[in-house]
Amino acid sequence: MIIGTIKKILKKTPIYQPLFNGYYKTRRMVRKVLGKFYRFYTLRVLFPGIYKKGKKKAIDEKKVVFIEVRMPEISDSFALLYNELQDNYNFKISTHFLRTSFVSRKEYIKRCKAMVEDIADAKYIFLNESTNVIANLPVRKETVITQLWHACGAFKKFGMSTADLLFGDNRKTLEKYPYHKNYTHVTVSSPEVVWAYEEAMGLKKNSGVVKPVGTSRTDVFYDKDVIDKAFKHLYKVFPAAKGKKIILYAPTFRGRVAKAKTSDKLDIPMFAKEFGDEYVVLFKHHPFVKNRPEVPEEYKDFAADLTESMNIEELLCVSDICISDYSSLVFEYSIFEKPMIFFAYDLDNYYDWRGFYYDYKEFVPGPIIYECEEMVDYIKNIDTKFNKKIVTDFRDKFMSACDGHATERIMKLVFDDALDKHKK
């Protein structure tokens, strides 16, 4: 503490500023060099070496491995498929939670080593996010790697599509250490978006790897029991919602994953004044965001942050209006054919930061709004202003393969005849 205080004092003294500037510049350079070394050593030497050693074992035709890159538990992208395999088949199922950006480098490498060793003899591997660990392994031909992806449609750019943008790494690095490689299948929500995933994942056009068989997680939206349970869960965690309409505010994160920030622009007092008798507002922030704005105490009966209490599928099921910005959840919400509002107050910055696969202003199925006053006016007049056809056209274009049976098609695609062989 004393040393830190002295440093702060000296740093403010003009005569010492060049010294400190040089120190911090050198430290950044050293960290950059070490980062490059760790990346080369782990991705080109350590992990491939572990995998090659494991490849000496015969492939296990019953082994299925689910890999969560960031999440600490089996997430919604895997849940239906995972539960189906656990309940009705005798596959050997294992899971790995790498926790990229959420644990120390030492812990991350430890988790990756365990995962690489486990998948070396696996017949089936499932991912729902990118990882340069698997993409840089000498994967055996017998292994089936399926990327379920964690989002529908094609909204924000990712992967190779961001190579020349602020959000992404530089193109040379992405080509040297790819994040999307070795896939057997990539499942997406409609034929319309195949091209975007091929571009993002560096795949050849019409490669046949990207398959529009639907997104597994969307099957729950066609299940009445799931919807009923979602309402019961809502009333349990937030009793004030009973008898009220639901406005869901679910913004995506800003910045890079490790330091993800969220929006705090929705004016709770204004909404409470205008809609307190008819609506409640529920907040669902992106899971990458660690520091979320708090709902003021005096509005706790009108608004609630349910980020930790309810999953996004539940919240989409119970909501009457969805306010978002650049989140792909609007694809799922289009299944319900309900109103959406796009609170895009920082749209120009987001274009520069990450970009979109389609022209945002022509693409989104609802009004683009920059101020809370505009949202209040729209919601007050929603019965006359809401154009349902825009939403249904959007759904038909981007969600045509999401009909409640996507998980069945994915299982048939991946396992084929093995399903009958391993059924309990």
C-alpha positions in Angstrom: 0.0 0.0 0.0 2.8 2.4 1.0 4.8 1.6 -2.2 1.6 2.2 -4.3 1.1 5.6 -2.6 4.7 6.6 -3.3 4.3 5.6 -7.0 1.2 7.7 -7.3 2.9 10.8 -5.8 6.0 10.3 -8.0 3.9 9.8 -11.0 2.4 13.3 -10.5 5.8 14.9 -10.2 6.8 16.2 -13.7 10.5 15.2 -13.4 9.6 11.6 -13.0 6.9 11.3 -15.7 9.2 10.3 -18.5 10.6 7.5 -16.2 7.1 6.2 -15.4 6.0 6.5 -19.0 8.9 4.4 -20.1 8.3 1.9 -17.4 4.7 1.3 -18.4 5.5 1.2 -22.1 8.2 -1.4 -21.4 5.7 -3.4 -19.2 3.1 -3.4 -22.0 5.7 -4.6 -24.5 6.8 -7.4 -22.2 3.2 -8.5 -21.6 2.6 -8.5 -25.4 5.6 -10.6 -26.0 4.7 -13.1 -23.3 1.2 -13.2 -24.6 2.4 -14.2 -28.0 4.7 -16.8 -26.5 1.9 -18.4 -24.4 -0.4 -18.4 -27.5 2.2 -20.1 -29.6 3.3 -22.6 -26.9 -0.2 -23.7 -25.9 -1.9 -23.7 -29.3 1.0 -25.1 -31.4 3.0 -27.2 -28.9 1.2 -28.1 -25.6 -2.4 -28.9 -26.6 -1.5 -30.6 -30.0 1.1 -32.7 -28.1 -1.5 -33.9 -25.6 -4.0 -34.6 -28.3 -1.5 -36.6 -30.4 -0.7 -38.7 -27.4 -4.4 -39.4 -26.7 -5.0 -40.3 -30.4 -3.0 -43.5 -29.9 -6.1 -44.9 -28.1 -8.9 -46.4 -30.2 -11.8 -44.0 -30.7 -14.6 -44.5 -28.3 -17.8 -44.8 -30.4 -20.0 -44.1 -27.3 -18.1 -41.0 -26.1 -19.9 -37.6 -26.4 -18.2 -34.5 -25.1 -19.9 -31.1 -24.5 -17.6 -28.1 -24.2 -18.8 -24.8 -22.7 -16.2 -22.2 -23.6 -17.3 -19.5 -21.2 -20.3 -20.6 -19.2 -20.0 -22.4 -15.8 -22.8 -24.9 -16.5 -24.6 -26.5 -19.4 -26.3 -23.6 -21.1 -29.5 -23.3 -23.1 -27.8 -24.0 -26.4 -26.9 -27.5 -25.2 -29.7 -28.2 -22.7 -32.3 -30.0 -24.8 -29.8 -32.2 -26.6 -27.8 -32.9 -23.5 -30.9 -34.0 -21.5 -32.2 -36.1 -24.4 -28.9 -38.0 -24.6 -28.7 -38.4 -20.8 -32.2 -39.6 -20.4 -32.8 -41.9 -23.4 -29.4 -43.1 -24.6 -26.4 -45.0 -23.2 -23.7 -42.7 -24.6 -20.7 -41.9 -22.3 -21.2 -38.2 -21.8 -18.7 -35.8 -20.3 -18.6 -32.0 -20.0 -15.9 -29.3 -19.8 -16.2 -25.7 -18.7 -13.2 -23.8 -19.9 -14.3 -20.4 -18.5 -12.4 -18.3 -21.0 -11.9 -14.8 -19.7 -13.3 -15.7 -16.3 -10.4 -17.7 -14.7 -6.7 -17.1 -14.4 -4.4 -18.1 -17.3 -3.0 -21.0 -15.2 -6.5 -22.3 -14.4 -7.6 -21.9 -18.0 -4.6 -23.9 -19.3 -5.3 -26.6 -16.7 -8.9 -26.9 -17.9 -7.9 -26.9 -21.6 -5.4 -29.7 -21.0 -8.0 -31.9 -19.3 -10.5 -31.2 -22.1 -8.0 -32.0 -24.9 -7.0 -35.2 -23.2 -10.7 -36.2 -22.9 -11.6 -35.5 -26.5 -8.6 -37.3 -28.1 -10.6 -40.5 -28.3 -14.1 -39.0 -28.5 -16.4 -39.9 -31.3 -18.7 -36.8 -30.9 -17.9 -33.3 -29.7 -20.4 -30.5 -29.3 -19.5 -26.8 -29.1 -21.7 -23.7 -28.9 -19.0 -21.0 -29.2 -15.7 -20.5 -30.8 -12.4 -21.7 -29.3 -8.9 -21.6 -30.8 -8.0 -24.7 -28.8 -9.9 -27.2 -30.8 -9.5 -25.2 -34.0 -5.7 -25.7 -33.8 -5.7 -29.4 -33.0 -4.8 -32.2 -35.5 -8.3 -33.7 -35.1 -8.8 -37.3 -36.2 -11.1 -37.9 -39.1 -13.4 -40.2 -37.2 -14.4 -37.5 -34.8 -17.7 -35.6 -35.5 -17.4 -32.0 -34.2 -20.7 -30.1 -34.2 -20.9 -26.4 -33.6 -24.4 -25.6 -32.4 -23.6 -21.9 -31.9 -25.3 -19.9 -29.2 -27.3 -17.6 -31.3 -29.9 -17.6 -34.1 -29.8 -15.6 -37.3 -26.9 -13.4 -38.3 -26.8 -10.1 -36.5 -23.5 -8.8 -35.1 -20.4 -9.7 -37.0 -18.0 -12.3 -35.5 -15.0 -14.4 -36.4 -13.3 -13.5 -39.6 -16.0 -11.0 -40.4 -14.5 -8.7 -37.6 -10.9 -9.0 -38.8 -10.8 -5.4 -40.0 -12.9 -4.0 -37.2 -12.1 -2.7 -33.7 -13.8 -5.7 -32.0 -11.8 -8.4 -33.8 -8.2 -9.5 -33.9 -6.1 -8.7 -36.9 -6.6 -10.9 -40.0 -3.1 -12.3 -39.9 -3.5 -13.6 -36.3 -7.0 -15.0 -37.0 -5.5 -16.9 -40.0 -2.5 -18.1 -38.0 -4.6 -19.2 -34.9 -8.1 -19.8 -36.2 -11.1 -20.0 -33.9 -13.3 -21.9 -36.4 -11.8 -25.0 -37.9 -12.3 -28.8 -37.8 -16.1 -28.6 -37.8 -18.1 -31.4 -39.3 -21.4 -29.6 -38.9 -22.5 -26.0 -38.0 -26.2 -25.8 -37.4 -28.1 -22.5 -38.1 -31.6 -21.2 -38.0 -32.4 -20.8 -41.7 -30.9 -21.0 -45.2 -30.8 -17.2 -45.4 -27.8 -17.0 -42.9 -25.6 -19.8 -44.2 -23.4 -17.3 -46.1 -22.7 -15.2 -43.0 -21.5 -18.2 -41.0 -19.3 -19.4 -43.9 -17.8 -15.9 -44.0 -17.3 -15.7 -40.2 -15.8 -19.1 -39.9 -13.5 -18.9 -42.9 -15.3 -21.7 -44.8 -15.5 -22.0 -48.5 -18.8 -20.9 -50.0 -21.3 -23.7 -50.3 -18.9 -26.0 -48.4 -21.8 -28.0 -47.0 -20.5 -27.6 -43.4 -23.1 -25.0 -42.4 -26.5 -26.7 -42.3 -29.9 -24.9 -41.8 -31.6 -27.6 -39.7 -32.6 -25.2 -37.0 -31.3 -24.1 -33.6 -31.9 -26.6 -30.8 -32.6 -24.0 -28.0 -35.7 -22.7 -29.9 -37.7 -25.9 -29.5 -38.8 -24.8 -26.0 -40.8 -21.9 -27.4 -43.2 -24.4 -28.9 -43.7 -26.2 -25.6 -46.8 -25.0 -23.7 -45.6 -26.6 -20.5 -42.3 -24.6 -20.7 -44.2 -21.4 -21.2 -46.6 -22.1 -18.2 -43.6 -22.9 -16.0 -41.9 -19.7 -17.1 -44.9 -17.6 -15.8 -45.0 -19.6 -12.6 -41.3 -19.0 -12.1 -41.7 -15.3 -12.8 -44.5 -14.8 -10.3 -42.4 -16.7 -7.7 -39.3 -14.5 -8.1 -41.2 -11.2 -8.8 -44.8 -11.4 -7.4 -45.4 -7.8 -8.5 -45.6 -9.0 -12.1 -49.0 -10.8 -11.4 -51.8 -9.1 -13.4 -49.4 -6.8 -15.3 -48.0 -6.8 -18.8 -44.3 -7.4 -19.1 -41.7 -5.2 -20.8 -38.4 -7.0 -21.1 -35.2 -4.9 -21.5 -32.4 -7.2 -22.7 -29.4 -5.2 -24.1 -26.3 -6.9 -25.4 -22.9 -6.1 -23.9 -20.5 -3.4 -25.0 -16.7 -3.7 -25.4 -14.7 -6.8 -25.2 -15.8 -9.9 -23.4 -13.3 -9.7 -20.5 -14.4 -6.2 -19.6 -18.0 -6.3 -20.9 -20.3 -3.4 -20.0 -24.0 -3.0 -20.2 -26.5 -0.3 -20.9 -27.9 1.9 -18.1 -29.8 4.2 -20.3 -33.4 3.0 -19.7 -35.1 5.7 -17.5 -36.8 3.7 -14.8 -38.5 6.7 -13.1 -40.0 7.8 -16.4 -41.3 4.3 -17.3 -42.7 3.9 -13.8 -44.6 7.2 -14.0 -46.0 6.4 -17.5 -46.7 2.6 -17.2 -46.7 1.7 -13.5 -50.4 0.8 -13.5 -50.2 -1.5 -16.5 -46.7 -2.9 -16.9 -43.6 -4.0 -15.0 -40.1 -3.8 -16.5 -37.7 -6.8 -16.3 -34.0 -6.5 -17.0 -31.9 -9.3 -18.4 -28.2 -8.3 -18.9 -25.7 -10.3 -20.9 -24.1 -13.1 -18.9 -20.6 -11.6 -19.7 -21.4 -8.4 -17.8 -20.1 -8.5 -14.2 -21.2 -5.1 -13.0 -24.8 -4.3 -13.6 -26.8 -1.2 -12.7 -29.1 -1.5 -9.7 -32.8 -0.9 -9.8 -33.5 2.1 -7.3 -35.1 0.9 -4.1 -38.2 3.0 -4.6 -39.0 1.2 -7.9 -38.5 -2.4 -6.7 -42.2 -3.1 -7.2 -42.1 -1.9 -10.8 -38.8 -3.1 -12.1 -36.5 -6.0 -11.4 -33.1 -7.3 -12.6 -33.7 -11.0 -13.2 -30.4 -11.7 -14.9 -29.5 -14.2 -12.2 -33.0 -15.4 -11.4 -34.4 -16.4 -14.8 -32.9 -17.5 -18.1 -33.5 -15.7 -21.3 -35.8 -18.4 -22.7 -38.1 -18.0 -19.8 -38.1 -14.2 -20.1 -38.9 -14.3 -23.8 -41.8 -16.6 -23.1 -43.4 -14.2 -20.5 -42.8 -10.8 -22.2 -45.3 -8.7 -24.1 -42.8 -6.3 -25.4 -39.1 -6.8 -25.9 -36.6 -3.9 -25.9 -33.2 -4.7 -27.1 -30.5 -3.2 -29.3 -28.0 -5.5 -31.1 -28.8 -8.8 -29.5 -29.6 -11.9 -31.5 -32.4 -12.8 -29.0 -34.7 -10.8 -31.3 -34.6 -13.7 -33.7 -36.0 -16.1 -31.0 -38.5 -13.5 -29.9 -39.9 -13.2 -33.5 -41.3 -16.7 -33.0 -43.9 -15.1 -30.7 -44.9 -12.4 -33.2 -44.9 -9.7 -30.5 -43.6 -6.1 -30.6 -39.9 -5.3 -30.5 -38.2 -2.0 -29.9 -34.6 -1.3 -30.8 -33.1 1.1 -28.3 -29.9 1.9 -30.3 -28.7 5.1 -28.7 -25.1 4.2 -29.6 -25.7 2.8 -33.1 -23.0 4.9 -34.9 -20.3 3.7 -32.4 -21.5 0.1 -32.7 -21.1 0.2 -36.5 -17.5 1.3 -36.0 -16.9 -1.2 -33.2 -18.3 -4.4 -34.6 -20.7 -4.0 -37.5 -23.6 -6.1 -38.8 -24.3 -8.6 -41.5 -27.3 -6.7 -42.7 -28.0 -3.0 -42.9 -29.3 -2.4 -39.4 -31.8 0.3 -40.3 -33.4 -1.8 -43.0 -33.1 -5.1 -41.2 -34.6 -4.9 -37.7 -38.3 -5.8 -37.3 -39.3 -2.8 -35.2 -38.7 0.9 -34.6 -35.1 2.1 -34.0 -35.3 4.5 -31.0 -32.6 6.8 -29.6 -34.3 8.4 -26.5 -36.5 7.1 -23.7 -39.2 9.6 -24.5 -39.6 8.1 -28.0 -40.0 4.6 -26.4 -42.7 5.9 -24.0 -44.6 7.4 -26.9 -44.4 4.2 -29.0 -45.5 2.0 -26.1 -48.4 4.3 -25.3 -49.6 3.9 -28.9 -48.4 0.3 -29.5 -51.9 -0.9 -30.6 -51.8 1.3 -33.7 -48.0 1.5 -34.3 -47.1 -2.2 -34.0 -46.8 -3.8 -37.5 -47.1 -7.5 -36.9 -46.3 -8.4 -40.6 -42.8 -7.0 -40.3 -42.1 -9.4 -37.5 -43.6 -12.4 -39.2 -41.7 -11.7 -42.4 -38.5 -11.4 -40.4 -39.2 -14.7 -38.7 -40.0 -16.5 -41.9 -36.7 -15.2 -43.4 -34.3 -15.8 -40.5 -36.0 -18.6 -38.4 -37.6 -20.8 -41.0 -35.9 -24.0 -39.7 -36.9 -23.3 -36.1 -40.2 -25.1 -35.9 -40.0 -26.9 -32.6 -38.2 -30.0 -34.0 -34.7 -28.7 -34.5 -33.2 -30.9 -31.8 -34.6 -34.0 -33.5 -33.0 -33.1 -36.9 -29.7 -32.2 -35.2 -29.5 -35.6 -33.5 -30.3 -37.4 -36.8 -27.7 -35.3 -38.6 -24.9 -36.0 -36.0 -25.6 -39.6 -34.8 -27.6 -41.1 -37.7 -27.7 -44.9 -37.2 -26.0 -44.7 -33.8 -29.2 -43.4 -32.3 -30.9 -46.8 -32.6 -27.7 -48.6 -31.5 -27.3 -46.7 -28.3 -30.9 -46.2 -27.3 -31.8 -47.3 -23.8 
